[in-house]
Structures are given as structure tokens and as C-alpha cells.
Amino acid sequence: MSIHDEIAADAAEVFREFGKPVEIGEQTVMALVSEPTETVSLEPGGFVAEGNFTVKILRSSVEAVPVIGKTLIFAGEKFRIVRTANRPPHPIFTLTVEPIE
């Protein structure tokens, strides 16, 4: 068994125990969701709040890694994928998402 196989087996157990349901397209997968972060920047016309968080998903739970611009639903709210971290053959990929306004 390769190190990636061992990581995948251990990660699957963690996702089963601590994962939260996330809808991507027609599919619901269990994901590890970080705490949302919010920053405020001064823009012309006032302060603008921006926030994002990460969603970690097991590669084996989806047919293809979602791409930037695609939406997902978490806790009943829609979010847009703005960044991906995808390192095959690692069994987990990470999506950074922002709320859709």
C-alpha cells in the first residue's frame, strides 16, 4: 500500500466522522469546512467586506475536481469557487470559496 493509499484511507475516516455535507452540482459530498474569514478594505466610496473559507474534499468522492467559477451550496447558502489547490495523486483537494452576493 502506497503512502497516498494510507492517507486516503485515514482521510476517509476523518471525513465520515467530522465532514459536513456540501452540494456540488447534483452531488452531495462530505467535506471539511474551515471557519469563514472576513477582511475589510477601504475602497473608493467606503469600506468593503470580503470573506472566504476553504472546503476540503476527498478526490474519490467526486468524478472531477470542480473548477473556478463553479458554485456549491453549504448550510443552505451558495458560494463560488475562487481558487483550487489540486495536487494529484494526493487524495484531498482544497477549494477556496466566497459568498455569492
N, C-alpha and C positions, 0 to 999 in steps of 0.2 A: 504494500500500500504506500503510495507516494505521500509526501508531506501535504500536498494540496487535497488529497483524498481525506486525510486525517482532519485537516482544518474544516473541510466541508461537512464531515460527519459531526464534529463538535459544534460547528456553527448551526447546523440544522436543529440540534437540541436546544441551543440558546434561543433561536428564532421561535421554536414551538413554545417555549416557556415564557419568554418576555416580549415576543413580537406583538405588534399592533396591526390590525387589518388596514390595508391601503388598496384602493381600487385603481388599476391601471387599465384603461380601455374597458373591456368586458370581464377582466380577470381581477379577482381579489387575492392578494398575497400577504403574507405576514412579513412585516418589516420592523427594523429597529429605527425608531424616530427620535432625533435629538430634540433638545429643548429649543424653541424658537429664539432667535436673537434679533434684536431691533437696534438700528442705529438711526441717528438723526443728523442730517446735514443741512447747512444753510445754503439755500438756492435763491436765485432771484425771485422775489415775491414772498419769501418766508422760509420756514423750516420744513423739510420733507423727511418723513419717516420711511425707512426701508427695513424690511425684515426678511430673514430666510432661515431655513433649517435643513438638516440632511436626513435622508432616508436611505438606509442600508438594506439591500435586498439580496437574497440568495440567487445566484445565477441559475441554479437548477429549477427555480420556481417560475421562471418566465421563458417564453420562446426566444425572445430577442431583447437586448438591453434597450430600454426606452431612450429616445433621442431628445436633444434640447428642443424646447418649444412644445413638446407634448404635455398634456395635463394629467394630473392624478387627483384623486379625492382621498382626503384623510379627515376623519372626525366630521364628516358631512360638509367640508369646505373644499373648494377647488384650488389647486396650486399648479403653477407652470414650472417645468424643469428648466433651470438656467445654467446648470453645469453638471457634468458627469465625470466620475472617476472610475475607469474601467481598465483593469489590468489582467487580461487572461494569462494564465489559467486560474488566477485567484478566484475562489468560489463566491466572493461577495463583491458587488459593485455599489457605488455610492452616488446618489442623486442629490443635488442641491436644488431646493425648490423655493419659490416665492409666491405669496398670495396673488390671486388674480383679482384686480380691482374692478 
